Amino acid sequence: MLWTPVPPALSLGEGEEIRTWDFLTVVGGSQEEAQACLTEALELQARGSLYDTHAHAWAHFWTGCSLDVAGPLALREALRSSLYYLFSALPQPGTSGPVCHGLSPGGLSNGSHGECYWGHIFWDQDLWMFPNILMFHPEAARALLEYRIQTLAGALENARALSYQGAKFAWESANSGLEVCPEDIYGAQEVHINGAVVLAFQLYYYATQDLQLFQEAGGWDVVSAVAEFWCSRVEWNAEEKKFHLRGVMPPDEYHTGVNNSVYTNVLVQNRSVSNPWSMFAVGWMELKDPSRAQGLLDRSIINVTEPFKVWTENADGSGAVNFLTGMGGFLQAVLFGCTGFRITCTGVTFDPLCLTGISRVCVSGIFYQGNRLNFSFCKDSVTVEVTAQTWPRAPQLEAELWPSRAQLPLLLGHKVSFPCSAGRIQRSPPSLP
């Protein structure tokens, strides 16, 4: 890591009202790589084009990734800023760079003892942030899965230390994957982290069909090791002829030693994909109760602080800052709640719902199996368009509408509109010769 020095004091001259200071930090895989990047940045700074280069890169990014609504300005600003901070913490898609070491709830480690979770990686990455990232940039999503693969050795050791087989991913993970939570009970009992990790791998496969990650890059080792852990962690009751999962801590951390936690058991049984989005707002939208969903969505953005729309963990400004977990949950409330998106083994289902004060929802740059799509809807109609195909042989897609089962071909560059209804974006059946 290299950086330009920050002066101990910043002062304005006499009669001067505004001045801009630029400070650079560069992270590289080696001293040579970091120095080359810093030299390039200093040259851009000297020419006065550093900011323009930055702005141009983000403008290009937004052309292929957007989540917007025709609605309250505060909501629109929260959507854009949440995407900005989330993707700012990830490797830039399409570029080589340092190995991704996961996403902490507060982004890069900062603060002093006990602040912002020391930059450790939790289930927040896999359950709250990952689905949003996967929908727009599978390359970045894969980088997060590769972090779990890189830390599998630590997860295997965690399970062994608890006298179980397979892999137990750390409740708080860092570089090695060994448990680094300062309190043992969380690492020992919050085993639902394993379910979140495997769910991320499952969703990634559904969206990308990337077998290479599983067959050659270690993904299958993660999935099989987690399955082995569950087999050793459950207890068989011969009289009931049932397995039990005892002594766990669910996401509700006020209760420990819980037997058969509903949330944890559902993950272990691999039944979570039909409804993996645990936010209440998403649930109320799925139940078509917009008034209750609206109230929860409005409450979620009170954690946004001005003027740069940075989220805090708590509404009073306390807790972690740049709270990516909160941003991820909020984004899912719109990206998966309003649209009804669910990533399944047969396609991406949708079930649109416009909340009060929102007349239209527009999602641009959705990725599904080599296709880029735009999806927008209002109260009366839905419009879908395949805007690009990023694979040489990207499959032809279609929209199946429910309950009619009508199938509408989605051709590259052609907008398809239909009355607002539920349905599924899926592969078209192969044409017969």
C-alpha positions, 0 to 999 in steps of 0.5 A: 500500500502506498499513499501521498502524505496528508498534512497535519492541518488544512488552511485557507489563504487570506480571502480564499473561500474554497480549495481542494486537496487530493490525497491518493492511496494505492493498493497492489499485489506487489511493491512494483504494481502499487508504485506503477499505479501511484505513478499513473495517478500522480501523472493524471493529477498533475495534468488535472485529469484525475477527477475526470478519469474517475467520473468517466469510469463511473459514468461508464459503470452506470450505463450497465448498472442502474436501479431507479424509481419514479418516486421520492428524491430521497429514495432515488438518492439512497438507491444510487448511493447504496449501489455506489458504496457497495461497488466501490468496495469491490474489484472493478469488473473487467480489470485485474487487481489485488485478490478480493478479501471479502466485504466487511459490514463497514467496508475497509477496516477502520477505527480503533478497538471494537469499531466497525467490526475490525473489517472482519467478514460476516454472513452479511457479505453472502446474504445481504450484499451478494444477491445485489452484486450478482444481479449486476456483476457476476465477476464481482460476485465470483470474487466474493465466492473465491474469498470463501474458497481461499479460506476453506482451509481455515473453515476446515480447521474451525470445524475440527476445533469444534469436533465436527467434520467438514467445514465451519466458516468463521462467524468473523473471518479475516485473511486465513478463514480461522475464527477471529470473533472475540467471543467464542459463543458466536463462532461456536453457535452461529452455524447459519453462516454455512447456509448463507455461504452455500446459498451464495454459491447456489444462486451464482450457479443458477445465474451463470451456469459457471461450472468452472468455478465448481469443477476446477476452482474449488467451489465444489470443495466448499459445498461438499465440505459444508454438507459434511459439516451438517451431517456431523452436526445434526443428531438423529432421534431414532424414536421420532425418526428425525434429525435435530440441530441443537444448541445453535444461535439464530440471527436473533443473537439474544437467544443462545443454545436454541434447538431447531432454530427455524431459520437455521433448519430451513437453510440446512434443508436447502429450502431457502431459495424460494424465499431467501430475502429475509427482510420484512418489506420484501415479505409484505410485498410478496404478500401484496400488502403494499402499505406495510411494505411502504412503512418498512421501506421508509424506515430503512432509509433513516440510517442515511446520513448527509451530505454524502448518503453514507449509511450508519448501522443505527439510526442515531449515527452509532455503530458501524459507518459506511454500513454496507449490510444496511445498504444491501438489505435496503437494495434487496427491498427494492431489487427483489421486493418491488420486482418480485425477482427470485433467482431459481434453477429454472430462471428469474421469476418476477412479480411486480408491485408499485408502492405508494408514491412510486409510479415506475421502477426501472432496473438496467443491466440485469445479468442472466446466463450471458444476457444483459436485460433491462426490466421496468414496470408501472402499475399497468405494464411491464417492459423487458429488453435484452440489451447485450449478450456477453457470452459467445453462445448466450442462450435465447431467453423468453418471458413466461407469463403467469397464469396464462403460461404465454411465452414471449421471445426476448430478442436482442435489442427488441423491447417486449411489453405486456400487462403487469403480471407475474412470470419468469425470465427463462431459457427458450427451448432449443429449436428442432432442426 
